[in-house]
């Protein structure tokens, strides 16, 4: 039987604005780094839909594990439950908010994947798209 190891998993946490995140270090007990990352991904506030939600996984001693556990207990960001509390406590953690590195597709933008019609690739597909208002009259 393998012994449990202690990890600090840095994850992207949300509910701060679209395109932004707060990195939070979670203490996790697990058998391996990949299991620790999977466990941290299931924690509330972590951006579950992001493939790059886990930023870092490091193995630590039990003392560092407990230190981080107590640090998270006094973290104002992790204590927020309502929007009102979020607005009131925002100055306490606003300096930790970071922008996402990936670009977000603009509304109405054409994807980089090819658009095909009857097996032929359309070179400038935006020309051929019509809005619903134009089609109905």
C-alpha positions in Angstrom: 0.0 0.0 0.0 1.4 3.4 -1.0 1.6 6.2 1.5 -0.4 9.4 0.8 1.7 12.4 -0.2 1.0 16.1 0.3 0.7 18.5 -2.7 0.1 22.2 -3.2 -2.0 22.6 -6.4 -2.2 26.1 -7.9 -5.5 26.4 -9.8 -7.3 29.1 -11.8 -10.4 30.2 -9.8 -13.2 32.2 -11.3 -16.2 34.4 -10.5 -14.1 37.6 -10.9 -15.0 38.6 -14.5 -14.9 37.0 -17.9 -11.4 36.5 -19.2 -9.8 36.9 -15.7 -8.9 34.5 -12.9 -7.4 34.3 -9.4 -4.7 31.8 -8.8 -5.3 29.9 -5.5 -3.1 27.3 -4.0 -5.0 24.3 -2.6 -3.5 21.7 -0.2 -4.3 18.2 -1.5 -3.6 14.7 -0.2 -3.1 12.2 -3.0 -1.0 9.3 -4.2 0.4 11.0 -7.3 0.6 14.4 -9.0 -2.0 13.6 -11.6 -4.5 12.4 -8.9 -3.8 15.7 -6.9 -4.6 17.7 -10.0 -7.8 15.8 -10.7 -8.9 16.3 -7.1 -8.2 20.0 -7.2 -10.1 20.4 -10.5 -13.3 19.2 -8.7 -13.0 21.9 -5.9 -15.6 24.6 -6.1 -14.5 27.9 -7.7 -11.9 26.2 -9.9 -12.6 26.9 -13.6 -13.7 23.4 -14.5 -14.3 24.1 -18.2 -10.7 25.3 -18.8 -8.2 22.7 -20.0 -5.4 24.8 -18.4 -7.2 25.2 -15.0 -4.3 23.6 -13.1 -1.3 25.8 -13.2 1.2 23.9 -11.0 1.4 20.9 -8.7 4.3 20.6 -6.2 5.0 18.0 -3.5 5.5 19.5 -0.1 6.1 18.4 3.5 3.3 18.0 6.0 4.2 21.3 7.8 3.9 23.3 4.5 0.6 21.4 3.8 -0.8 22.5 7.1 0.5 26.1 6.7 -1.3 26.4 3.3 -4.5 24.9 4.8 -4.6 27.5 7.5 -3.7 30.3 5.0 -6.7 29.3 2.9 -9.0 29.5 6.0 -8.3 33.2 6.3 -8.3 34.0 2.6 -11.2 36.5 2.0 -11.7 35.3 -1.6 -12.5 31.8 -0.4 -15.0 33.1 2.2 -17.3 34.9 -0.3 -20.8 33.4 -0.7 -22.9 36.2 -2.2 -22.5 39.0 -4.8 -22.9 41.6 -2.0 -19.9 40.1 -0.1 -18.0 40.0 -3.4 -18.4 43.7 -4.0 -17.6 44.6 -0.3 -14.4 42.4 -0.2 -13.1 43.0 -3.7 -10.5 45.6 -2.5 -8.9 42.9 -0.3 -8.1 40.5 -3.3 -8.3 42.8 -6.4 -4.5 42.8 -6.7 -4.5 39.0 -7.2 -6.8 39.1 -10.3 -4.9 38.2 -13.5 -6.0 38.2 -17.2 -6.4 35.0 -19.1 -3.5 34.3 -21.5 -5.7 32.7 -24.2 -7.6 35.0 -26.5 -11.4 34.9 -26.4 -13.2 34.7 -29.7 -15.2 37.8 -30.4 -19.0 37.5 -30.9 -19.8 36.8 -34.5 -16.2 35.9 -35.5 -15.7 33.1 -38.0 -13.7 30.2 -36.7 -10.3 29.3 -38.2 -11.7 25.9 -39.2 -12.5 25.7 -42.9 -16.1 26.2 -44.1 -17.1 23.8 -46.8 -19.9 23.6 -49.4 -20.4 20.4 -51.4 -16.8 19.3 -50.7 -15.1 22.6 -51.7 -13.6 24.9 -49.2 -15.0 28.4 -49.2 -12.2 31.0 -49.0 -14.1 33.9 -47.6 -17.1 32.4 -45.8 -18.2 35.7 -44.1 -19.4 37.0 -47.5 -21.9 34.1 -47.7 -23.4 34.4 -44.2 -26.7 36.2 -44.1 -28.5 37.4 -41.0 -31.9 36.1 -40.1 -33.4 39.6 -40.6 -32.1 39.7 -44.2 -33.6 36.3 -45.0 -37.0 36.9 -43.5 -37.6 40.2 -45.2 
